[in-house]
Amino acid sequence: MQKVLLQVFKNPLIIATLLELLFNVFGLRLPDFLTASLKSLGNASPAAGLLCIGASLTLRDLKAKFALISTCTVQRLLIVPLIA
């Protein structure tokens, strides 16, 4: 149990959440230059995430799951708009 809790509290998302909670509770603010830098980094995160996902794909994986990918694509592009 202690090992699991240690792993949870080592997670960067948990650490960031706890730090933000402390900042809000005590009314602390980051310096403006740091806030601007972190905003720029945060704005780049979705693009970097998509790049990493794309880099991890291989054609072999796509061929192996072609039926599943095709079904999901048809559902998302044709069926969902008809329902909505």
All heavy atoms as an XYZ file, in Angstrom:
634
protein
N       0.824     -1.191      0.000
C       0.000      0.000      0.000
C       0.872      1.259      0.000
O       0.577      2.208     -0.705
C      -0.916     -0.044      1.227
C      -1.820      1.115      1.352
S      -3.079      1.010      0.089
C      -4.185      2.243      0.630
N       1.926      1.235      0.789
C       2.821      2.391      0.873
C       3.513      2.623     -0.465
O       3.701      3.770     -0.880
C       3.854      2.154      1.965
C       4.775      3.336      2.193
C       5.781      3.061      3.295
O       5.842      1.959      3.829
N       6.569      4.047      3.633
N       3.839      1.533     -1.153
C       4.499      1.634     -2.447
C       3.576      2.297     -3.478
O       4.003      3.145     -4.260
C       4.888      0.227     -2.910
C       5.977      0.165     -3.906
C       6.344     -1.290     -4.140
C       7.608     -1.380     -4.930
N       7.997     -2.760     -5.199
N       2.308      1.933     -3.436
C       1.330      2.502     -4.364
C       1.148      3.997     -4.090
O       1.126      4.807     -5.017
C      -0.013      1.753     -4.258
C      -1.095      2.455     -5.055
C       0.132      0.319     -4.710
N       1.018      4.370     -2.822
C       0.869      5.784     -2.471
C       2.088      6.596     -2.900
O       1.951      7.723     -3.379
C       0.637      5.942     -0.969
C      -0.761      5.586     -0.476
C      -0.822      5.671      1.045
C      -1.804      6.478     -1.091
N       3.268      6.021     -2.737
C       4.492      6.710     -3.155
C       4.482      6.939     -4.664
O       4.840      8.025     -5.130
C       5.721      5.900     -2.733
C       7.062      6.550     -2.996
C       7.192      7.861     -2.229
C       8.184      5.605     -2.620
N       4.037      5.935     -5.425
C       3.962      6.083     -6.877
C       2.936      7.145     -7.264
O       3.153      7.919     -8.195
C       3.612      4.754     -7.537
C       4.760      3.778     -7.547
C       4.367      2.457     -8.199
O       3.191      2.131     -8.311
N       5.362      1.692     -8.613
N       1.817      7.180     -6.556
C       0.791      8.181     -6.852
C       1.339      9.581     -6.614
O       1.166     10.482     -7.439
C      -0.477      7.932     -6.000
C      -1.423      9.114     -6.065
C      -1.184      6.666     -6.450
N       2.018      9.788     -5.498
C       2.523     11.119     -5.179
C       3.773     11.500     -5.964
O       4.203     12.646     -5.918
C       2.749     11.260     -3.676
C       1.454     11.429     -2.925
C       0.959     10.405     -2.143
C       0.724     12.597     -3.035
C      -0.248     10.552     -1.466
C      -0.476     12.758     -2.370
C      -0.962     11.732     -1.576
N       4.346     10.564     -6.705
C       5.454     10.882     -7.608
C       4.953     11.308     -8.983
O       5.716     11.808     -9.796
C       6.372      9.674     -7.778
C       7.334      9.473     -6.646
C       8.259      8.315     -6.988
C       9.418      8.221     -6.049
N      10.302      7.107     -6.406
N       3.670     11.119     -9.231
C       3.073     11.473    -10.513
C       3.090     12.992    -10.685
O       2.587     13.726     -9.843
C       1.626     10.943    -10.548
C       0.961     11.166    -11.873
O       1.262     12.114    -12.586
N       0.040     10.289    -12.207
N       3.656     13.483    -11.795
C       3.744     14.931    -12.005
C       2.374     15.633    -12.006
O       2.268     16.776    -11.556
C       4.408     15.069    -13.378
C       5.128     13.786    -13.581
C       4.343     12.742    -12.846
N       1.339     14.964    -12.469
C       0.012     15.582    -12.467
C      -0.509     15.768    -11.047
O      -1.136     16.785    -10.729
C      -0.968     14.740    -13.279
C      -0.681     14.653    -14.775
C      -1.630     13.670    -15.445
C      -0.763     16.007    -15.420
N      -0.242     14.798    -10.187
C      -0.663     14.905     -8.788
C       0.131     16.008     -8.092
O      -0.432     16.825     -7.354
C      -0.482     13.555     -8.049
C      -1.286     12.441     -8.718
C      -0.826     13.689     -6.574
C      -2.781     12.650     -8.696
N       1.431     16.050     -8.347
C       2.281     17.079     -7.739
C       1.808     18.470     -8.170
O       1.667     19.373     -7.341
C       3.761     16.856     -8.116
C       4.279     15.560     -7.484
C       4.621     18.044     -7.689
C       5.632     15.122     -8.009
N       1.538     18.645     -9.464
C       1.084     19.945     -9.970
C      -0.256     20.332     -9.362
O      -0.467     21.496     -9.003
C       0.987     19.906    -11.494
N      -1.155     19.373     -9.229
C      -2.462     19.649     -8.643
C      -2.332     20.073     -7.186
O      -2.978     21.038     -6.740
C      -3.378     18.416     -8.756
O      -3.485     18.054    -10.136
C      -4.747     18.679     -8.189
N      -1.502     19.369     -6.435
C      -1.306     19.716     -5.030
C      -0.648     21.088     -4.875
O      -1.028     21.878     -3.999
C      -0.476     18.642     -4.324
C      -1.170     17.291     -4.149
C      -0.195     16.270     -3.569
C      -2.401     17.417     -3.273
N       0.323     21.392     -5.739
C       0.968     22.710     -5.697
C      -0.034     23.815     -6.019
O      -0.054     24.859     -5.356
C       2.147     22.763     -6.660
C       3.420     22.076     -6.199
C       4.453     22.055     -7.318
C       3.983     22.747     -4.970
N      -0.869     23.583     -7.015
C      -1.875     24.584     -7.371
C      -2.867     24.785     -6.230
O      -3.277     25.907     -5.936
C      -2.615     24.166     -8.643
C      -3.695     25.136     -9.067
C      -3.166     26.513     -9.406
O      -2.002     26.640     -9.787
O      -3.961     27.479     -9.306
N      -3.227     23.706     -5.565
C      -4.126     23.806     -4.420
C      -3.495     24.650     -3.312
O      -4.142     25.530     -2.742
C      -4.468     22.411     -3.895
C      -5.431     22.322     -2.733
C      -6.795     22.865     -3.126
C      -5.561     20.888     -2.270
N      -2.219     24.407     -3.028
C      -1.515     25.198     -2.015
C      -1.415     26.670     -2.421
O      -1.609     27.563     -1.590
C      -0.117     24.628     -1.771
C      -0.061     23.292     -1.035
C       1.359     22.755     -1.013
C      -0.588     23.454      0.375
N      -1.133     26.925     -3.696
C      -1.047     28.303     -4.172
C      -2.385     29.007     -4.000
O      -2.436     30.165     -3.583
C      -0.615     28.338     -5.641
C       0.873     28.422     -5.828
C       1.693     27.378     -5.469
C       1.452     29.555     -6.378
C       3.064     27.444     -5.633
C       2.818     29.641     -6.553
C       3.632     28.581     -6.178
N      -3.478     28.312     -4.313
C      -4.800     28.929     -4.182
C      -5.181     29.155     -2.726
O      -5.748     30.195     -2.390
C      -5.868     28.071     -4.864
C      -5.881     28.279     -6.354
O      -5.505     29.323     -6.849
N      -6.305     27.257     -7.075
N      -4.891     28.195     -1.869
C      -5.254     28.311     -0.459
C      -4.516     29.478      0.195
O      -5.096     30.247      0.969
C      -4.973     26.989      0.297
C      -5.036     27.178      1.796
C      -5.956     25.918     -0.145
N      -3.234     29.622     -0.119
C      -2.427     30.664      0.518
C      -2.361     31.964     -0.288
O      -1.674     32.898      0.091
C      -1.014     30.145      0.806
C      -1.001     29.056      1.837
C      -0.699     27.753      1.487
C      -1.325     29.332      3.154
C      -0.695     26.745      2.436
C      -1.327     28.330      4.105
C      -1.013     27.035      3.746
N      -3.067     32.019     -1.425
C      -3.101     33.244     -2.226
C      -1.771     33.598     -2.861
O      -1.492     34.775     -3.077
N      -0.967     32.609     -3.169
C       0.335     32.854     -3.793
C       0.191     32.986     -5.298
O      -0.732     32.450     -5.898
C       1.294     31.710     -3.467
C       1.554     31.445     -1.987
C       2.380     30.186     -1.818
C       2.251     32.628     -1.355
N       1.119     33.719     -5.905
C       1.142     33.868     -7.361
C       2.553     33.626     -7.871
O       3.523     33.959     -7.207
C       0.715     35.274     -7.763
C      -0.758     35.547     -7.588
C      -1.135     36.951     -8.056
N      -0.392     37.421     -9.213
C      -0.868     37.439    -10.469
N      -2.070     37.000    -10.707
N      -0.131     37.885    -11.448
N       2.627     33.047     -9.054
C       3.927     32.890     -9.699
C       4.340     34.219    -10.313
O       3.488     35.030    -10.685
C       3.835     31.837    -10.810
C       3.668     30.389    -10.369
C       3.462     29.504    -11.597
C       4.867     29.911     -9.591
N       5.638     34.460    -10.444
C       6.088     35.681    -11.125
C       5.573     35.710    -12.572
O       5.372     34.656    -13.187
C       7.612     35.570    -11.102
C       7.921     34.579    -10.039
C       6.740     33.666     -9.939
N       5.357     36.889    -13.100
C       4.784     37.044    -14.436
C       5.614     36.361    -15.519
O       5.058     35.742    -16.429
C       4.603     38.526    -14.775
C       3.480     39.152    -13.973
O       2.593     38.398    -13.506
O       3.485     40.379    -13.804
N       6.939     36.464    -15.436
C       7.772     35.834    -16.466
C       7.611     34.318    -16.454
O       7.625     33.676    -17.501
C       9.250     36.231    -16.314
C       9.961     35.553    -15.176
C      10.632     34.354    -15.382
C       9.955     36.105    -13.907
C      11.290     33.728    -14.339
C      10.609     35.487    -12.863
C      11.274     34.285    -13.072
N       7.429     33.747    -15.278
C       7.246     32.310    -15.176
C       5.861     31.905    -15.664
O       5.707     30.889    -16.350
C       7.455     31.865    -13.715
C       7.588     30.386    -13.451
C       8.698     29.772    -14.283
C       7.867     30.153    -11.986
N       4.863     32.701    -15.356
C       3.506     32.426    -15.826
C       3.456     32.444    -17.349
O       2.854     31.566    -17.972
C       2.519     33.464    -15.251
O       2.579     33.417    -13.826
C       1.105     33.190    -15.700
N       4.095     33.431    -17.964
C       4.114     33.529    -19.428
C       4.829     32.327    -20.046
O       4.363     31.761    -21.045
C       4.788     34.826    -19.855
N       5.933     31.918    -19.449
C       6.678     30.769    -19.968
C       5.856     29.495    -19.868
O       5.808     28.693    -20.807
C       7.983     30.584    -19.196
O       8.802     31.710    -19.339
N       5.196     29.302    -18.736
C       4.394     28.096    -18.549
C       3.164     28.081    -19.456
O       2.744     27.024    -19.920
C       3.987     27.956    -17.077
C       5.131     27.637    -16.122
C       4.647     27.653    -14.675
C       5.762     26.295    -16.453
N       2.601     29.264    -19.736
C       1.473     29.334    -20.677
C       1.916     28.911    -22.070
O       1.211     28.181    -22.760
C       0.885     30.745    -20.712
C      -0.166     30.974    -19.691
C      -0.853     32.312    -19.913
C      -1.862     32.525    -18.804
N      -2.531     33.810    -18.926
N       3.089     29.386    -22.492
C       3.608     29.005    -23.811
C       3.842     27.504    -23.885
O       3.509     26.858    -24.882
C       4.916     29.734    -24.107
O       4.687     31.110    -24.211
N       4.396     26.957    -22.835
C       4.636     25.515    -22.781
C       3.312     24.749    -22.804
O       3.170     23.747    -23.505
C       5.425     25.175    -21.515
C       5.884     23.740    -21.344
C       6.841     23.356    -22.454
C       6.552     23.572    -19.996
N       2.334     25.242    -22.071
C       1.021     24.602    -22.042
C       0.319     24.657    -23.387
O      -0.366     23.714    -23.777
N       0.492     25.749    -24.114
C      -0.116     25.868    -25.439
C       0.505     24.907    -26.445
O      -0.149     24.498    -27.399
C       0.002     27.304    -25.952
C      -0.889     28.255    -25.195
O      -1.884     27.849    -24.583
N      -0.545     29.527    -25.214
N       1.758     24.543    -26.233
C       2.434     23.622    -27.144
C       2.160     22.156    -26.802
O       2.423     21.273    -27.618
C       3.938     23.871    -27.108
N       1.623     21.885    -25.639
C       1.433     20.510    -25.183
C       0.523     19.665    -26.074
O       0.866     18.523    -26.371
C       0.905     20.481    -23.752
O       1.875     20.990    -22.886
N      -0.638     20.151    -26.514
C      -1.477     19.303    -27.375
C      -0.775     18.904    -28.673
O      -0.852     17.750    -29.093
C      -2.710     20.172    -27.661
C      -2.759     21.137    -26.539
C      -1.332     21.399    -26.159
N      -0.075     19.849    -29.287
C       0.634     19.535    -30.527
C       1.736     18.506    -30.280
O       1.920     17.570    -31.067
C       1.219     20.804    -31.128
N       2.458     18.662    -29.185
C       3.525     17.706    -28.862
C       2.941     16.326    -28.576
O       3.512     15.309    -28.984
C       4.326     18.200    -27.661
N       1.805     16.277    -27.898
C       1.149     15.000    -27.617
C       0.716     14.297    -28.892
O       0.922     13.092    -29.056
N       0.127     15.049    -29.817
C      -0.283     14.452    -31.090
C       0.922     13.982    -31.897
O       0.870     12.940    -32.560
C      -1.106     15.458    -31.894
C      -2.501     15.740    -31.356
C      -3.143     16.886    -32.128
C      -3.364     14.500    -31.415
N       1.995     14.735    -31.833
C       3.216     14.334    -32.524
C       3.755     13.022    -31.963
O       4.159     12.122    -32.712
C       4.269     15.439    -32.409
C       5.573     15.207    -33.150
C       5.338     15.166    -34.645
C       6.565     16.296    -32.812
N       3.744     12.881    -30.647
C       4.213     11.648    -30.014
C       3.328     10.459    -30.383
O       3.825      9.365    -30.651
C       4.246     11.806    -28.496
S       5.538     12.911    -27.929
N       2.021     10.676    -30.406
C       1.112      9.591    -30.788
C       1.361      9.183    -32.234
O       1.438      7.998    -32.549
C      -0.354     10.021    -30.586
C      -0.660     10.133    -29.100
C      -1.307      9.027    -31.245
C      -1.992     10.772    -28.795
N       1.490     10.166    -33.109
C       1.752      9.866    -34.517
C       3.070      9.152    -34.718
O       3.175      8.236    -35.537
N       4.086      9.544    -33.968
C       5.398      8.905    -34.099
C       5.373      7.463    -33.615
O       6.160      6.635    -34.067
C       6.440      9.696    -33.319
N       4.447      7.140    -32.712
C       4.404      5.774    -32.181
C       3.621      4.820    -33.075
O       3.676      3.606    -32.887
C       3.802      5.782    -30.772
O       2.420      6.082    -30.844
N       2.875      5.349    -34.031
C       2.103      4.496    -34.925
C       3.011      3.846    -35.963
O       3.951      4.447    -36.459
C       1.031      5.309    -35.645
C      -0.085      5.875    -34.790
C      -0.999      6.735    -35.654
C      -0.867      4.785    -34.116
N       2.701      2.631    -36.300
C       3.400      1.954    -37.390
C       2.356      1.401    -38.339
O       1.209      1.147    -37.958
C       4.284      0.799    -36.879
O       3.452     -0.171    -36.268
C       5.329      1.286    -35.899
N       2.742      1.213    -39.577
C       1.795      0.674    -40.548
C       1.339     -0.727    -40.164
O       0.211     -1.109    -40.421
C       2.412      0.683    -41.944
C       2.631      2.068    -42.558
C       3.303      1.954    -43.910
C       1.318      2.808    -42.678
N       2.206     -1.492    -39.543
C       1.839     -2.846    -39.123
C       0.684     -2.789    -38.138
O      -0.267     -3.565    -38.237
C       3.049     -3.547    -38.509
C       2.780     -4.986    -38.142
C       3.975     -5.658    -37.476
N       4.184     -5.049    -36.167
C       5.341     -4.553    -35.737
N       6.405     -4.615    -36.490
N       5.443     -4.021    -34.551
N       0.740     -1.845    -37.200
C      -0.346     -1.702    -36.235
C      -1.645     -1.299    -36.926
O      -2.719     -1.767    -36.565
C       0.005     -0.664    -35.175
C       1.137     -1.112    -34.267
O       1.392     -2.332    -34.179
O       1.768     -0.231    -33.651
N      -1.535     -0.404    -37.902
C      -2.726      0.038    -38.606
C      -3.346     -1.095    -39.415
O      -4.567     -1.245    -39.455
C      -2.397      1.220    -39.511
C      -1.978      2.508    -38.803
C      -1.575      3.565    -39.822
C      -3.089      3.025    -37.915
N      -2.517     -1.905    -40.071
C      -3.028     -3.033    -40.859
C      -3.678     -4.075    -39.963
O      -4.695     -4.664    -40.318
C      -1.899     -3.669    -41.672
C      -1.430     -2.818    -42.824
C      -0.286     -3.489    -43.559
C       0.252     -2.583    -44.646
N       1.415     -3.149    -45.324
N      -3.120     -4.300    -38.795
C      -3.656     -5.315    -37.888
C      -5.019     -4.925    -37.340
O      -5.845     -5.783    -37.051
C      -2.679     -5.558    -36.745
N      -5.270     -3.640    -37.217
C      -6.531     -3.180    -36.626
C      -7.377     -2.398    -37.627
O      -8.163     -1.532    -37.256
C      -6.227     -2.321    -35.410
C      -5.528     -3.126    -34.345
C      -5.352     -2.357    -33.100
C      -4.780     -3.339    -32.120
N      -4.033     -3.023    -31.120
N      -7.243     -2.741    -38.903
C      -7.934     -2.005    -39.948
C      -9.448     -2.036    -39.776
O     -10.122     -1.017    -39.938
C      -7.546     -2.556    -41.331
C      -8.178     -1.800    -42.457
C      -7.693     -0.554    -42.818
C      -9.271     -2.319    -43.137
C      -8.286      0.165    -43.845
C      -9.867     -1.604    -44.156
C      -9.371     -0.369    -44.514
N     -10.007     -3.196    -39.438
C     -11.465     -3.306    -39.279
C     -11.963     -2.415    -38.143
O     -12.973     -1.707    -38.296
C     -11.852     -4.756    -39.026
N     -11.267     -2.424    -37.020
C     -11.666     -1.597    -35.886
C     -11.554     -0.107    -36.232
O     -12.464      0.679    -35.953
C     -10.803     -1.919    -34.670
C     -11.035     -1.061    -33.430
C     -12.456     -1.254    -32.909
C     -10.016     -1.402    -32.362
N     -10.460      0.268    -36.864
C     -10.256      1.662    -37.241
C     -11.326      2.107    -38.239
O     -11.887      3.200    -38.114
C      -8.837      1.866    -37.811
C      -7.794      1.649    -36.713
C      -8.684      3.250    -38.436
C      -6.372      1.572    -37.220
N     -11.635      1.271    -39.204
C     -12.657      1.603    -40.196
C     -14.026      1.768    -39.553
O     -14.760      2.714    -39.857
C     -12.732      0.515    -41.273
O     -11.510      0.412    -41.932
N     -14.379      0.859    -38.654
C     -15.670      0.935    -37.972
C     -15.784      2.210    -37.158
O     -16.801      2.916    -37.214
C     -15.861     -0.293    -37.054
O     -15.743     -1.475    -37.844
C     -17.196     -0.266    -36.363
N     -14.750      2.530    -36.395
C     -14.765      3.745    -35.573
C     -14.834      4.999    -36.432
O     -15.542      5.958    -36.091
C     -13.537      3.790    -34.678
S     -13.555      2.536    -33.393
N     -14.121      5.006    -37.547
C     -14.116      6.162    -38.434
C     -15.498      6.384    -39.046
O     -16.010      7.508    -39.065
C     -13.063      5.986    -39.547
O     -11.787      5.801    -38.945
C     -13.038      7.185    -40.478
N     -16.119      5.310    -39.534
C     -17.459      5.422    -40.114
C     -18.446      5.892    -39.056
O     -19.273      6.776    -39.306
C     -17.894      4.072    -40.728
C     -19.381      4.064    -41.048
C     -17.073      3.778    -41.967
N     -18.351      5.319    -37.879
C     -19.257      5.720    -36.797
C     -19.097      7.196    -36.481
O     -20.077      7.929    -36.353
C     -18.989      4.879    -35.556
C     -19.860      5.252    -34.391
C     -19.530      4.427    -33.164
O     -18.766      3.481    -33.215
N     -20.125      4.790    -32.047
N     -17.875      7.653    -36.362
C     -17.618      9.043    -35.962
C     -18.008     10.029    -37.054
O     -18.552     11.095    -36.787
C     -16.133      9.203    -35.612
C     -15.751     10.588    -35.216
C     -16.331     10.934    -33.847
N     -15.933     12.260    -33.468
C     -16.766     13.241    -33.183
N     -18.052     13.031    -33.205
N     -16.322     14.416    -32.860
N     -17.728      9.690    -38.313
C     -17.950     10.651    -39.381
C     -19.340     10.589    -40.010
O     -19.814     11.578    -40.565
C     -16.900     10.452    -40.482
C     -15.462     10.765    -40.079
C     -14.508     10.459    -41.232
C     -15.320     12.205    -39.640
N     -20.019      9.449    -39.913
C     -21.323      9.321    -40.538
C     -22.476      9.160    -39.553
O     -23.470      9.875    -39.630
C     -21.320      8.126    -41.512
C     -20.353      8.243    -42.684
C     -20.403      6.962    -43.515
C     -20.689      9.433    -43.556
N     -22.345      8.235    -38.631
C     -23.461      7.911    -37.750
C     -23.670      8.977    -36.675
O     -24.802      9.402    -36.436
C     -23.252      6.515    -37.129
C     -23.241      5.470    -38.248
C     -24.331      6.214    -36.103
C     -22.878      4.077    -37.806
N     -22.617      9.427    -36.033
C     -22.755     10.430    -34.966
C     -23.397     11.716    -35.462
O     -24.318     12.235    -34.824
C     -21.401     10.681    -34.264
C     -21.482     11.856    -33.316
C     -20.948      9.423    -33.519
N     -22.983     12.267    -36.623
C     -23.666     13.479    -37.114
C     -25.156     13.251    -37.425
O     -25.966     14.149    -37.249
C     -22.903     13.846    -38.377
C     -21.550     13.264    -38.189
C     -21.784     11.994    -37.429
N     -25.500     12.064    -37.871
C     -26.909     11.778    -38.142
C     -27.742     11.745    -36.864
O     -28.897     12.174    -36.860
C     -27.040     10.437    -38.887
C     -26.535     10.417    -40.323
C     -26.614      9.004    -40.881
C     -27.330     11.379    -41.193
N     -27.164     11.277    -35.798
C     -27.868     11.204    -34.505
C     -28.007     12.595    -33.906
O     -29.034     12.936    -33.335
C     -27.141     10.257    -33.542
C     -27.204      8.836    -34.083
C     -27.731     10.336    -32.149
C     -26.353      7.836    -33.313
N     -26.963     13.391    -34.033
C     -26.962     14.728    -33.400
C     -27.807     15.688    -34.112
O     -28.680     15.971    -34.529
C     -25.554     15.301    -33.380
